[in-house]
Amino acid sequence: MKLLIFLFLNSFLLSSPGITEIMPTKSEILKKSNECFNISEKQECKKLILQIEKLQVVEFERNRFKCQSSLLGLQSTLIESKLLESSSTKLKKIMIPYVKKNC
């Protein structure tokens, strides 16, 4: 399963080489995550997954590992729910509060 998620994420990173968007704030990421869980627009969710990846790097560089781990969990949940088309209502309820708490 981890390998599958890793392959999906790498394919998104490689398929979008010139992303020059401004990184959203954590509150915007939470808002977009909720929208992503509730709608079926995969392209917007893919963009969000990449933005969360960038934010993870920033948090890592700040030595904020709890926040980074929470963002990773949210990102994994988004990948599982949208790209693998899995039902993740339960997971959504678990990950959003961790990001709020740790970031």
N, C-alpha and C positions, 0 to 999 in steps of 0.2 A: 504494500500500500504506500509506504513512504517513497519507494522508488517511483511509483506511478505519479505521485504528487510532484516529486522532484522533476520528472520528465515534463510534466505539464508546465510547471513554472519556467523551466529552461526554454521551452518552446515559445512561451510568451515573451520572455526577455529577448530572445533572438529574433522574433518576428517584429519587434517594435524597437529598432535600433536607435532612432533619433527622438526619443521622447524628451521634450523640453518644457513640459508643463511645470507650473509652480507647485511645490509640494503643499498639499492641504494641511490644515491644522488637525489636531487630534479630534476636536469636536466635529469637524467636517467629515473626517474619516468615519466616525461613529454614525453620523447621519447617513452618509452614503452607504455604509455597511447595512444599516437597517433597510434602506431602499433596495439594496442589492438582494437581500434575503426575500423581499416581498415582491419583486418584479422579475421578469424573465429576460431582461436585456443583458445578454452575456458580454457584449463589447464594453459596456460601462463597468461591469464587474471586473473584467480583465484589466482595465485601466486602474481601477481601485487596488487590485492585487499588486500591481507594479508600484503604485504609490506607497502602499504599506511596506513593500520591500525597501524602498528608499528610506522611509522613516525608521525602519528597523536598524539600518546602518547608522543613522544619526544617533539613535538611542544607544547603540553599541559603543560608538565613539565617546559618548558621554558616560560610559560605564553604568548605564541604567538598564541592567539586565532583566529585572522584573518586567519593566515596560516592554523591552524587546521581546521577551518570551510571550507576553500577553498579545502583542501585535502578531507574532508568529502564529499563535493559536487562532487568532481571528482570521488571519490570512488562510490558514489551512482549512478552517471551517467554510470560508467563502469558496475556496477551490472545490471542496467536497460537495457543497450544496449546489453550486451553479454549473461547474464544469463536469462533475460526475453525476449531476442531476439526482442527488441524494436528498432525502428529507432531513433537514437539520434544525427544525424548530427548537428541539431540546438543546442542541449545541449552541445555537444562537443565544439562547437565554443564559447560557453559562459563560460565553466568551466576552460579550459586551461589558458586563460588570467588572471583569478582570482588567480590561483595558481602561475603564473609567478609574478603577482603584489604583492601578499601578502606573498610570501615565498621568 
